[in-house]
Amino acid sequence: MQEEMTRAEGETVVEPAGGTPPRWAAPVGAAVLLALLGGAVLLTLALLGAFNGKVTDADRAGCLAALTPAVLFDPAPFGDISQADEAFLLSAAVWQALSAGEEPAGDGAGKLLVTGDAVRSAAAALFGPDCAPNCFTVMQQGVVFEYDLVEDVFRIPVTGQIGLYEPRLESLSRKKELFTARVAYLSLDDYAGENETRPAVKTVTYTLRGQGEAYYICSMQ
């Protein structure tokens, strides 16, 4: 339906019903469009943030704590935990169980005792709940972790040093729940003076998965 508007000179002009849009309509429309575009940009950035999250101090501390028993025994590369050497998994878990909680008991013959349950729990804490290595006697750098199948206990000799390296976190990035860590291996036999930086023997890359306050080692290359 159309309406007629007559100018002062008598000329008749036909315009759409509703008349001429007010002058403020175009600026308001542009503002709404800009707001929509801005919202889309913010949503995109939020989604990107969810995939590439910020790495916190707690993340660094948690990853470093998980990496320490692994780096100690210098494992061969593995694409996932199912490919990791079982002797390495056990050795790292034994060391973790020794280091956690109360001081381990002794057997009266100069050896420390660590139960199989403690070692299995430590393996799950380091490498994820699906990691359940079979317990057996292992040797690392000449030190024997003797396993007693009957008592389900490891006997560990008291020694000044177990393992080869300690980690230094060179970089840590995050994508969703996965962390990529570049780790420098520092020899336990190498000491640095004040204001000196210990040289890295080598640098490797680990992948860890964060779950709550837990950090599980997934792979190493």
Helices and strands as residue ranges (DSSP letters): E 2-6, E 12-16, H 25-51, H 57-72, G 81-83, H 86-99, E 111-115, H 116-127, E 138-140, E 143-148, E 153-157, E 165-175, E 178-187, E 202-211, E 214-220
